Structures are given as C-alpha cells and as structure tokens.
C-alpha cells in the first residue's frame, strides 16, 4: 500500500509500505477515504521539529472499517468512521474526565501507543487503529461524497476551534477576537458564532481567508498587529477589549496579541500548538484579571456534539479545504500549505 513518509525537512515522499494487520484484538483496519495536512505537520516539514528517521505522517483521516479484532464491539466492518488526531480508549480516568488527549493507554498517530503497538500515520491507503472502540467515532450511514470534507474537519480543526471557544467560555452576546486565520482559526469563528457571540473579530491579513471568515460569521476583520491591533480590537469593543480571545497560532507574538486584546476580566482560550516559545506575562495578567485556559484539544469528546450540525449544514467547516490532491501528490500538498497557497489540503488515497 501507499503512504506518506517524511525523510527530512522538506523531504516528503509517497512510498510503498507494508499493509497493516490486526495484532492486539482491540484494533481495527480502516480504509482511508480522505486525509489531510495539518498546520502542525509543517513543524517537521520546516525542520522546526527534527526528523531523526524516516516515518509515516498524518493524523487526520476518515474512512471505512475493513476488519476488527475480536474484542472490538463499538465499530464493525462497513462503518464509516472519523479518527481523531490521537488514540484513546475512552474509559480511563483522564478520558472520563474529558481529557482524552491524556489517555493513560493511548498515543499519537505515527508513534507508539503503549501495549497496543505502533499507530500508523494517517496519510495512507489503510491505517491500523489501536483501541478502536475508544478512538473511532461511527457516522451513521449513508455518507454522501459532499459530506466528507466537513466530516474530516471533526478529526481535528473543527473540534480544536470549538475547544478554543469552550475554553474561553464564549457565551451569547460576547465580543470575541480570533488570533490566527488558518483552518483552526476559521473553525474557531464558526464555534464562536455557534455559541452565540455577536461581535466576532477575525485578525487576518489574507484576503481569501478574510472572505471565508466573514462567511463563517466574522463581523469585523482586523489586519493590524501589535499595539495597532490591540487598539483596533478595543475600538470595536467599547474601548476595553474582547470578552474572549481565541489564540489559534502558537507563537510568542500571537499569545501576546491575544492577551493584550482581551478586556480586563476577559479570558483567552488557546489551542495553537506552541512554537517559538510563547510565555505568559503573569504580572500584567494579574493586574488586569485576564485568564487563560486551553491546550491540546480533546476533539474525540466533541464529535458527537458537532456531528449533527455538520451533517445538516448548519455549520460548514469543510470549506476550509481549498485544495484537494491525490495522495501521490502529498509533497505538493505540504509545499502549498507551507507557502500559504492553500489554507488546508485534502488528500484522496
């Protein structure tokens, strides 16, 4: 079978790899219908995260179950499933506490999942899914072609944008600023509107992404950054700043922008994968009573909540995919996202 393998910075190849096989009794084999490239995939692509040895990559996919181990009961062959960007059992204390990303028995795609073995990267024709009962979310059939991009966002970006809004405590009537106009930031706009925010400020300098942000519910766009950006947000929020700020980038600059754009007593929900050493200036936060909440998004726990709205068309996060390519052109998918020629790329095996 074919799968995407990273060899080094900017060295993405689609290669023949062994077909996956059931091995633990708790796993499943999924035929991938669609996968995609994530912004966090760009860290190893750019060399920010070093690649020690060649390995399979990708952590977002949807597909059809081909076979299951004898201990699997929640999914069965023929089911259309969404795989979140991590492996979890759904039953440990952390999972039951709503933090399935810290599953005591789980792991990450493209790495070891403890006793349940190696979890294949998601950008391939087939994937062995450890802990299938806890990891996979079944989509009741039939699933039509037009639904697939939206369903794929539930594996990561829509759930992550939702986590930013939930972590910040977005409520009806709030003024919300969103720092970051990538797929997660755009989905955070959807989430803020869905939770009732009435003023939604997209901080974006990219015309195409600005247009999509407005389609998703942004009421204003701010292109300025730094002090000018803070003043622009305050000018749209009665001079005090946003009630909630959703940080969807992960750099020192984006976190500073988010913290200073919040009003006194406001809250920042952060989901950007940390890069470049973002730090919390505790004294200014203390002085202004600005709170911070967030982290890696436990998207598996959000799928059932968001799925009906995606399927009904009430929200349309699948529009973040502005380029679709065959799996064989994965290297071009990475380059397009790295060069900001695409917001998010969908890959078809």
N, C-alpha and C positions, 0 to 999 in steps of 0.2 A: 504494500500500500504506500501511498504518497503522504508525506508530512513535511511541515516547515521546520527547518533546523537552523539555529544560529551558530555560526562558527567563530565569529569575532565581530568587533564593531563594524557595522555596515556590511556585514557578510551574511546575508540571509539566502538559504538555498532550500529548494523543494527536492527531497530525496526519497528514495525507496527505503522503507524501514520495515521491520517485522510486523506482521499482523498481530493485533492484541489477542490474548486468550484469557479466559476466565481462570482465576487461580485461588481465590480465597473463600468462595461460597457466598460472599456478601457483595460481589461486584456485578457489573453489567457491561456488555459491549454495546456501544452506541454508534450507529452510522451517522456521521455528521452531515447535516443538511446545509447548515450555514455557520460560519465562524467569522471572526473579525479581528482587527488590530486595535489595540488599546493604547491610549497615550502613555501608560506606564510601560508598555512594550518598547517605547522609544528610549528608555534609560539604558538598557543593554545595547540597543541598536546604535546609540550615540557613543557608547563606551563609558557612560557615567557609572553604570554598574558593570564591572568586568565580567567577561565570559571566560571561565577557566578552561572548559572543554566544550566541544560541540554538544548541543542538546536540543530536544524538541521544545517548541514555544507555543504560546497561545493559551488563553484562559477563559474565553467566552465562546460558547457554542450551543446550538440547538440541534436536535436530531431525532432519530427513530431507534428505539431499543431493538437490537438484533437478538440478544440472548441474555439470560440472567443466571446467577448462581443459585443453588438450591435453598439458600437462606434468605433470598430476596422475596419480599411479599408485596411491597407497595408499588412496584413497577413490573411490567410484563412485556414480552416481545410484541412489537407493533405500536407501543405507546409513543406518542410524540412528547419529547421532554425538553426542559430547559435545564442546563447545567450552570449553576452559579460559578463565580470565578475561584471557588475553593471547594475542598472536600470536607464534608461534615457528617456526623452520624445522626444529628437531630435529637439525641437522647441524653447526652452527658449534661453535667451541671451547667457548664457555660452555654451550651445550646439552649437549655431550658430557661436560662436567664436572658435569652435574647441576643447573645453574643456568639453566634455560631462560627464566626471567623476565628474564634479562640477555642474551637472544638478540641477536647482533650485527646481525641483519636484521629483527627483529620489532618489536613495538609493542603498543599498548593499544587496546582497543575504544573507538570514539568519537574516535580520533586517527589521526595519520599513521603508517603502517608503512613508512617509507622508500621504496625503489624499488617496493614492492608496493602503494603507494597507501593511500587512506584506509580504515580498518577501521570499518565501520558499528557503531553501538551495538546491543546485543543485545536490547533490548526493542522488538521489531518483528515484523512478519509474516515478513520474509525478511531474511537477512544475507549480504553478500558476505564470504567468509572468505579473506583473503590467506594465502599459504603453507599451503594446505590440507593437504598431506601431513604437515607437521610439527605443525600446530595441532590438527587434528581427531583424536579417538580414536573408532574404529569399535566399536560394540556389536554383537556377533553376534546376529542375529535368530532368532526373532521377539521383539520387545519388547512386553510387555503393559502396559496402562494403569497397573496398580498399581505398576509398577517406576519410572515416570517421576520421581516426587519424589526417590527415592533416587539415581537416575542424575544428576539435576540437581545434587545436592549435590557430586558429583565435579567439577563445573566450578569449584568454589571451596571452600565451607565445610568439607566433609569432608576434602579434601586439605590445607586450611590447618590444621585442628585436628590432623591427622596430622603435619604439619610441625612444629608446636609440640612434640609428643611426641617426634618423632625428633630434633629439635634439642636438646632437653633430655636426650636419652639414656635415655628410660624403659626400664627393664628389669624382668623378672619379679621380683615381691616388693617393688617400690618403693612408697614412700608419695608420692603426687602431689597437689598442690593446684592447682586451676584457678581463675584470677582472670578473671572475666567469665562471664556466663550468657546471652550472645547465642548465635546459631546456631554461631559458631566455637567458643566456649567449650564448648557442649554437645557438639559433634563432637569436641573435644579430650578430653572424658571418654570417649567411645567409643574413641578412639585409645589412650588410656592403658590402658583395660581390655584392649583387643585386644593390646597389647604386654606384658601380664602384670602391671600394677600391682595390688596387693592392697588398698591403702588409697587411696581417691580422694576428695578433699575438694572439694566444689563450693562456691565462695564466691558465694552468691546470696541476694538478699532478695525474690525474686519467687516466690510460692507455686506457680504453674503451672510455672515453669521449674525450680524445685526438684524437683517431682514427675517431670518429664521427665529431669532429671539423675540421679535415683535409678533410673529405668527404664533409662537408658543405662549405669549401672554405678557411680554415686557411692555410696560407703559412708557418707559424712557430709556434712552441709551446715553451713556457717558463714555466719551473717548479719552478724557484726560486721566492722568495717573499722578501719584504722589500727592503733594499738597493741593494741586489744582483739582485732582479727582475727588479728594475729600471735600473740598468746597463745593464742587458740583453736586455731590450727593446731598450735602447739607442744604443746598439751595432748592432741592426737590423734596425736602423732608422737614419743612418748617424751621429750617436753620439749625437743627440739632443732630441730624444723622439718622440712619436707618434703624428701625426697631430690631431687625435681624439682618445679618450679613452672612452670605453663604460663600465660603472660601473653597474654590474648586481648582486650584492650580498646584500649590505645594511648595512655593518658593518663599524665600525671606521677604521679597518685595510684595508678593501677593498677600501674605499674612499681615504685614504692616498696613497695607491698604485696607484690608478687611477690618482690622482692629480700630483703625482711626476713622473708618467710615461709619462705625456703629455709634448710636446715640448713648449718652450716659444711661446706664442701666440696661443697655442692649445686650444682645447675645450673638456670638459668632459660631456658626456651625461649619466645621472644617472637615473636608474629605479629600483634599488634594494630597496625592502621595508625596511625602516630604522629599524635597530635593533642594540643595543649596543652603541647607542649614537654617530653616525658619526657627525663630526663637520667640518666646513670649516675654514682652516687657512688663514684668509683674507690677512695678510701681505705677506706671500710667494706667494699667488695667484696674488696679486697686483704687486709684484716685477717682476714676470715672465709673466704677462698678460695672465694667464690661466683663461679661462671662464668655467662656469658651467651652464648647462641647463637640465631640465628633470622633473621628478616627476611621479606621478601615470599616467599610460599610457591610453589615451582616445582611446582604441582599437576599439570601435564601428565605429569611423570615418575612420579606416584603412581597414576594412573588404572588402569593395568593391574594393579597390586598389589592395589588396593582393590576393583576391579570384581567379582571373584568373590564376595567376602563380602557386597557389597551385593545382588547378584542372588540369592544363596542365602538371604538373610535373616539371616545370621549377625550382621550389624550393620544397624541400621535408621535411618540418618541422615535419611531422608525425613520422619521425624516432626517435624523442626524446623519444617516448614511447617504453621503453624496457621491460615492464612487463604489461600484461593485466590480470585482475582478474574479477570474478563476483562481483556484488555489495555486496553480502553476505559476501565477504572476505575483506571488507573495512578496518578492523582493521589491517590485514596483509599488505594492500597497504600502510597505514601510517607507519607501522614499517619498511617496505622495504625502503621507502624514507628516513626515519629518520636515518636508519643505512647505508645509501648510497649503498644499494644493488640494487637500481633502480634509474635511473635518473628521470623518470616520469611514473606514473602508470595510466593506462586507466581502468576505471570501466564500466562494462556492466550490466545494470539492468536485 
